[in-house]
Amino acid sequence: MSLINSNRKEDVKPLKSASLSDLEKSSISEKKENKKATAKTKQGRKTTLSIDSHIKNMLQVMVWLGDAPNQKEGFSVAINAYYDNLTQDKKNMFDMMLKQLNSHD
């Protein structure tokens, strides 16, 4: 008697079986998860920005005044205020340029 056959039962069957429809369902759920992950990364990759202490202090004042929850969000508040004050032509140009820059990320 060989070692290979000594531990096997005669009637070996898998615990679970899969069909083609199971693979299709799995593929659909993976695509949904990929779309969710893509949506999360649309914000962009993290980067580093060097600022001088005056700008940092201005962001801190925004936090103290309650205009931003933290210094990082202070940038978003400032950018949104800037964008809101643009003329419609400049908003269109801004959007077009931003879309172009984001497509390269």
Residue frames as a rotation matrix with the C-alpha (Angstrom) as fourth column:
MET 1
0.584 0.812 0.000 0.00
0.812 -0.584 0.000 0.00
0.000 0.000 -1.000 0.00
SER 2
-0.360 -0.735 0.575 1.41
0.710 -0.615 -0.342 3.38
0.605 0.285 0.743 -0.96
LEU 3
-0.702 0.012 -0.712 1.30
0.574 -0.583 -0.576 6.53
-0.422 -0.813 0.402 1.17
ILE 4
-0.935 0.341 -0.100 -0.67
-0.338 -0.764 0.550 8.44
0.111 0.548 0.829 -1.45
ASN 5
-0.295 0.877 -0.381 -3.66
-0.215 0.327 0.920 6.12
0.931 0.353 0.092 -1.31
SER 6
-0.642 -0.020 -0.767 -3.58
0.603 0.604 -0.521 5.40
0.473 -0.797 -0.376 2.40
ASN 7
-0.827 0.288 -0.482 -5.42
0.243 -0.589 -0.770 8.56
-0.506 -0.755 0.417 3.55
ARG 8
-0.761 0.547 -0.349 -8.02
-0.637 -0.528 0.562 8.75
0.123 0.649 0.750 0.81
LYS 9
-0.213 0.800 0.561 -11.56
-0.180 0.532 -0.827 7.61
-0.960 -0.277 0.031 0.96
GLU 10
-0.611 0.014 0.792 -13.01
0.684 0.514 0.519 6.01
-0.399 0.858 -0.323 -2.10
ASP 11
0.225 0.817 0.532 -15.84
0.939 -0.328 0.107 8.54
0.262 0.475 -0.840 -2.42
VAL 12
-0.565 -0.511 -0.648 -14.15
0.644 -0.764 0.040 11.97
-0.516 -0.394 0.761 -2.45
LYS 13
0.219 0.672 0.707 -16.47
0.887 -0.440 0.143 14.91
0.407 0.596 -0.692 -3.13
PRO 14
-0.712 -0.472 0.521 -15.96
0.261 -0.866 -0.427 18.67
0.652 -0.168 0.739 -2.70
LEU 15
-0.659 0.461 -0.595 -17.64
0.625 -0.106 -0.774 20.35
-0.420 -0.881 -0.218 0.26
LYS 16
0.191 0.695 -0.694 -19.04
-0.059 -0.697 -0.715 23.09
-0.980 0.178 -0.092 -1.99
SER 17
-0.252 -0.232 0.939 -19.57
0.903 0.293 0.315 23.21
-0.348 0.927 0.136 -5.70
ALA 18
-0.333 0.076 -0.940 -19.65
-0.135 -0.990 -0.033 26.24
-0.933 0.116 0.340 -7.96
SER 19
0.266 0.459 0.848 -21.51
0.839 0.322 -0.438 26.93
-0.474 0.828 -0.300 -11.15
LEU 20
-0.498 -0.435 0.750 -21.07
0.802 -0.560 0.207 29.45
0.330 0.705 0.627 -13.93
SER 21
0.396 0.725 0.563 -23.85
0.364 -0.687 0.629 31.61
0.843 -0.044 -0.536 -12.50
ASP 22
0.760 -0.208 -0.616 -21.95
0.602 -0.130 0.787 31.82
-0.244 -0.969 0.027 -9.17
LEU 23
-0.321 -0.945 0.061 -18.93
0.874 -0.271 0.403 33.20
-0.365 0.183 0.913 -11.02
GLU 24
-0.298 0.293 0.908 -21.09
0.609 -0.674 0.417 35.76
0.735 0.678 0.022 -12.85
LYS 25
0.796 0.601 -0.070 -22.62
0.398 -0.433 0.809 36.93
0.455 -0.672 -0.584 -9.54
SER 26
0.407 -0.746 -0.528 -19.13
0.742 -0.068 0.667 37.21
-0.533 -0.663 0.526 -8.08
SER 27
-0.506 -0.613 0.607 -17.96
0.860 -0.417 0.296 39.22
0.072 0.671 0.738 -11.07
ILE 28
0.177 0.674 0.717 -20.89
0.459 -0.701 0.545 41.65
0.870 0.233 -0.434 -10.76
SER 29
0.914 0.170 -0.368 -20.27
0.404 -0.300 0.864 42.22
0.037 -0.939 -0.343 -7.05
GLU 30
0.003 -0.983 -0.186 -16.56
0.866 -0.090 0.492 42.79
-0.501 -0.163 0.850 -7.71
LYS 31
-0.401 -0.094 0.911 -17.40
0.730 -0.633 0.256 45.43
0.553 0.768 0.323 -10.32
LYS 32
0.656 0.698 0.288 -19.66
0.328 -0.607 0.724 47.22
0.680 -0.380 -0.627 -7.81
GLU 33
0.706 -0.466 -0.534 -16.88
0.573 -0.068 0.817 47.18
-0.416 -0.882 0.219 -5.23
ASN 34
-0.343 -0.863 0.371 -14.41
0.923 -0.238 0.301 48.54
-0.172 0.446 0.879 -7.79
LYS 35
0.005 0.426 0.905 -16.81
0.531 -0.768 0.358 51.39
0.847 0.479 -0.230 -8.63
LYS 36
0.926 0.331 -0.181 -17.09
0.310 -0.393 0.866 52.23
0.215 -0.858 -0.466 -4.92
ALA 37
0.292 -0.903 -0.314 -13.32
0.747 0.010 0.665 52.22
-0.597 -0.429 0.678 -4.56
THR 38
-0.411 -0.411 0.814 -12.95
0.866 -0.456 0.207 54.38
0.286 0.790 0.543 -7.66
ALA 39
0.481 0.674 0.561 -15.49
0.402 -0.738 0.542 56.85
0.779 -0.035 -0.626 -6.31
LYS 40
0.856 -0.199 -0.477 -13.50
0.439 -0.208 0.874 57.14
-0.273 -0.958 -0.091 -3.10
THR 41
-0.101 -0.995 -0.024 -10.30
0.776 -0.094 0.623 57.87
-0.622 0.044 0.782 -4.98
LYS 42
0.308 0.276 0.910 -11.87
0.842 -0.524 -0.126 60.55
0.442 0.806 -0.394 -7.19
GLN 43
0.969 0.023 -0.247 -10.88
0.165 -0.802 0.574 63.01
-0.185 -0.597 -0.781 -4.50
GLY 44
0.601 -0.799 -0.018 -7.30
-0.424 -0.299 -0.855 62.44
0.677 0.521 -0.519 -5.50
ARG 45
0.309 -0.614 -0.726 -4.16
0.706 0.660 -0.257 61.06
0.637 -0.433 0.638 -4.00
LYS 46
0.867 -0.081 -0.491 -2.66
0.368 -0.560 0.742 62.64
-0.336 -0.824 -0.456 -0.94
THR 47
0.300 -0.798 0.523 0.14
0.587 -0.277 -0.760 65.09
0.752 0.535 0.386 -1.51
THR 48
0.074 -0.375 -0.924 2.32
0.923 -0.326 0.206 67.39
-0.379 -0.868 0.322 0.55
LEU 49
0.482 0.099 0.871 2.16
0.506 -0.843 -0.184 71.15
0.715 0.529 -0.456 0.37
SER 50
-0.394 -0.670 -0.630 4.69
0.919 -0.275 -0.282 73.42
0.016 -0.690 0.724 2.05
ILE 51
0.535 0.574 0.620 3.25
0.483 -0.810 0.333 76.64
0.693 0.122 -0.710 3.43
ASP 52
-0.557 -0.736 0.385 4.76
0.083 -0.511 -0.856 79.44
0.826 -0.445 0.346 5.42
SER 53
-0.764 0.189 -0.617 3.84
0.645 0.229 -0.729 80.06
0.003 -0.955 -0.297 9.04
HIS 54
-0.835 0.487 -0.254 1.64
-0.433 -0.869 -0.240 83.06
-0.338 -0.091 0.937 8.19
ILE 55
-0.332 0.717 -0.613 -0.69
-0.678 0.270 0.684 80.92
0.656 0.642 0.397 6.04
LYS 56
-0.502 0.087 -0.861 -0.65
0.434 0.886 -0.164 78.17
0.748 -0.456 -0.482 8.68
ASN 57
-0.906 0.142 -0.398 -1.61
0.314 -0.403 -0.860 80.70
-0.282 -0.904 0.320 11.33
MET 58
-0.640 0.716 -0.279 -4.44
-0.769 -0.594 0.236 82.01
0.003 0.366 0.931 9.14
LEU 59
-0.264 0.515 -0.816 -5.78
-0.217 0.792 0.570 78.47
0.940 0.328 -0.097 8.82
GLN 60
-0.696 -0.040 -0.717 -5.56
0.634 0.435 -0.640 78.05
0.337 -0.900 -0.278 12.60
VAL 61
-0.894 0.411 -0.180 -7.56
-0.268 -0.810 -0.522 81.26
-0.361 -0.419 0.833 13.09
MET 62
-0.389 0.774 -0.499 -10.23
-0.721 0.082 0.689 79.84
0.574 0.628 0.526 10.75
VAL 63
-0.352 0.206 -0.913 -10.42
0.394 0.917 0.055 76.82
0.849 -0.341 -0.404 13.04
TRP 64
-0.867 -0.038 -0.497 -10.65
0.489 -0.260 -0.833 78.98
-0.098 -0.965 0.244 16.18
LEU 65
-0.761 0.606 -0.232 -13.41
-0.607 -0.791 -0.074 81.07
-0.228 0.085 0.970 14.62
GLY 66
-0.241 0.679 0.694 -15.33
-0.055 0.704 -0.708 77.91
-0.969 -0.209 -0.132 13.79
ASP 67
0.314 0.337 -0.888 -15.16
-0.848 -0.321 -0.422 78.36
-0.427 0.885 0.184 10.02
ALA 68
0.168 -0.312 -0.935 -13.33
-0.599 0.721 -0.348 75.07
0.783 0.619 -0.066 9.54
PRO 69
0.969 0.248 -0.007 -13.10
-0.152 0.617 0.772 71.94
0.196 -0.747 0.635 11.71
ASN 70
0.470 -0.883 0.011 -9.32
0.498 0.275 0.822 71.71
-0.729 -0.381 0.569 11.18
GLN 71
-0.070 -0.593 -0.802 -6.53
-0.383 -0.727 0.571 73.34
-0.921 0.347 -0.176 9.19
LYS 72
-0.857 -0.239 0.457 -6.76
0.258 0.567 0.782 70.81
-0.446 0.788 -0.424 6.38
GLU 73
-0.044 0.933 0.357 -10.45
0.984 0.103 -0.147 71.56
-0.174 0.345 -0.922 5.87
GLY 74
0.239 0.045 -0.970 -9.60
0.202 -0.979 0.005 75.26
-0.950 -0.197 -0.243 6.04
PHE 75
-0.822 -0.544 -0.169 -8.06
-0.097 -0.160 0.982 74.90
-0.562 0.824 0.079 2.59
SER 76
-0.624 0.657 0.423 -11.34
0.775 0.453 0.440 73.53
0.097 0.603 -0.792 1.26
VAL 77
0.323 0.745 -0.584 -13.28
0.776 -0.561 -0.287 76.39
-0.542 -0.361 -0.759 2.85
ALA 78
-0.106 -0.457 -0.883 -10.92
-0.121 -0.876 0.467 78.93
-0.987 0.156 0.037 1.30
ILE 79
-0.953 -0.257 0.163 -10.96
0.103 0.233 0.967 77.28
-0.287 0.938 -0.196 -2.14
ASN 80
-0.295 0.923 0.247 -14.76
0.956 0.286 0.072 77.05
-0.004 0.257 -0.966 -2.12
ALA 81
0.367 0.376 -0.851 -15.04
0.451 -0.872 -0.191 80.73
-0.813 -0.314 -0.490 -1.15
TYR 82
-0.553 -0.649 -0.523 -12.66
-0.233 -0.481 0.845 81.60
-0.800 0.589 0.115 -3.99
TYR 83
-0.892 0.220 0.395 -14.64
0.450 0.522 0.724 79.49
-0.047 0.824 -0.565 -6.46
ASP 84
0.028 0.986 -0.164 -17.97
0.947 -0.078 -0.310 80.97
-0.319 -0.146 -0.936 -5.37
ASN 85
0.315 0.049 -0.948 -16.68
0.121 -0.993 -0.011 84.49
-0.941 -0.112 -0.319 -6.12
LEU 86
-0.780 -0.595 0.192 -15.53
0.229 0.013 0.973 83.68
-0.582 0.803 0.126 -9.67
THR 87
-0.205 0.680 -0.705 -17.47
-0.877 -0.447 -0.176 84.92
-0.435 0.582 0.687 -12.69
GLN 88
0.668 0.556 0.495 -19.30
-0.299 0.809 -0.506 82.23
-0.682 0.190 0.706 -14.65
ASP 89
0.802 -0.436 -0.409 -16.70
-0.406 0.105 -0.908 82.36
0.439 0.894 -0.093 -17.44
LYS 90
-0.215 -0.936 0.277 -13.87
-0.874 0.057 -0.483 81.83
0.437 -0.346 -0.830 -14.97
LYS 91
0.055 0.302 0.952 -15.82
-0.717 0.675 -0.173 79.03
-0.695 -0.673 0.254 -13.23
ASN 92
0.948 0.318 -0.030 -16.13
-0.235 0.630 -0.740 77.27
-0.216 0.708 0.672 -16.58
MET 93
0.411 -0.880 -0.238 -12.41
-0.513 -0.007 -0.859 77.67
0.754 0.475 -0.454 -17.25
PHE 94
-0.261 -0.467 0.845 -11.57
-0.965 0.153 -0.213 76.60
-0.030 -0.871 -0.490 -13.69
ASP 95
0.457 0.539 0.707 -13.74
-0.528 0.805 -0.272 73.46
-0.716 -0.249 0.652 -14.04
MET 96
0.954 -0.109 -0.278 -12.23
-0.208 0.425 -0.881 72.59
0.215 0.899 0.382 -17.42
MET 97
0.094 -0.994 0.056 -8.65
-0.680 -0.105 -0.726 73.02
0.728 0.030 -0.685 -16.19
LEU 98
-0.188 -0.107 0.976 -9.33
-0.924 0.355 -0.139 71.09
-0.332 -0.929 -0.166 -12.98
LYS 99
0.797 0.521 0.306 -10.89
-0.362 0.817 -0.449 68.25
-0.484 0.247 0.839 -14.95
GLN 100
0.724 -0.594 -0.351 -7.81
-0.296 0.191 -0.936 68.12
0.623 0.781 -0.038 -17.15
LEU 101
-0.231 -0.847 0.479 -5.44
-0.854 -0.059 -0.516 68.06
0.466 -0.529 -0.710 -14.18
ASN 102
0.037 0.331 0.943 -7.48
-0.810 0.562 -0.166 65.37
-0.585 -0.758 0.289 -12.40
SER 103
0.920 0.325 -0.219 -7.49
-0.390 0.692 -0.608 63.16
-0.046 0.645 0.763 -15.49
HIS 104
0.259 -0.913 -0.317 -3.69
-0.468 0.168 -0.868 62.82
0.845 0.373 -0.383 -15.22
ASP 105
-0.147 -0.299 0.943 -3.78
-0.988 0.090 -0.125 61.49
-0.048 -0.950 -0.309 -11.63
